[in-house]
Amino acid sequence: MKYKGYLITPSTTGAKCYSIATEGRGGKIPDVMSGVFTSTGAAMQVVDLYLESKEKKVKKDDEEVNQS
């Protein structure tokens, strides 16, 4: 299944396990997304948390630039 630019697919390592990959050609996934998840919901939650933290970091960097 596609979710916010990532693919959540059944893992080849175990039954009812899922892994996250980048959508499209190649690309490295963040360490927090590597591994195996027990449900698609758990995998989607990790994607959401990663994207939120990435967004907060960008906003913080922008605020520092604007203050200079």
N, C-alpha and C positions, 0 to 999 in steps of 0.2 A: 504494500500500500504506500502511496505517496503522502508525505506529511511535511509541510513547510520546507520544501527543498531537500528533504531526505527520504530515503526508502527504508521502510521497516519490512523486513522479509523474514520468513521462517529460517531458523538457523539450521545448518547442516550438522551441528554438534549434538543436538538433542531434540526429543519430541516436545512439542508445545513450547519451544523457545524461539526468541526473535532477536535479530541483530539489526543494527542501523548502518546504512551506507549512504554515500552521497548520491544525489540524483544526477544523471548525466555521466560524462566521461571522467573517470579518475577522481582525484581529489583526496585529501587526507581528512579523516574525521577527527574531531577533538578526542583526547584521551577519555574524557568523561562518558563519551558515547561508545567507546569500544567495549567489547564484551557481549554477554548474552543476557537477555531480559526475559522474564517469565510471562509477560503479556504485552500486547500491543499498547495497552494503556500505560504501562510502566515505561516503555520506550518513548511514547509520546510525551510523557511527563519530563523525561530527561531532555528531550529536544526543546521543550518549552523553557525549562530552567536554564539551559545553555543559552538560548536566544535572548532571554531576559537579562542574563548577566552580561552578555555581549553588548546589548543595547544600553545598559546602565554604564558600562565602561566607556562607550563612545560618547554618551551625554556628558560624563564627568570630564573627559578629555576636551570636549568642546567648551565647557564652562571655563576650564583653565586657560584655554587659548583666548577666550573672550575677555577674561580678566587682565590679561597681559597688555 
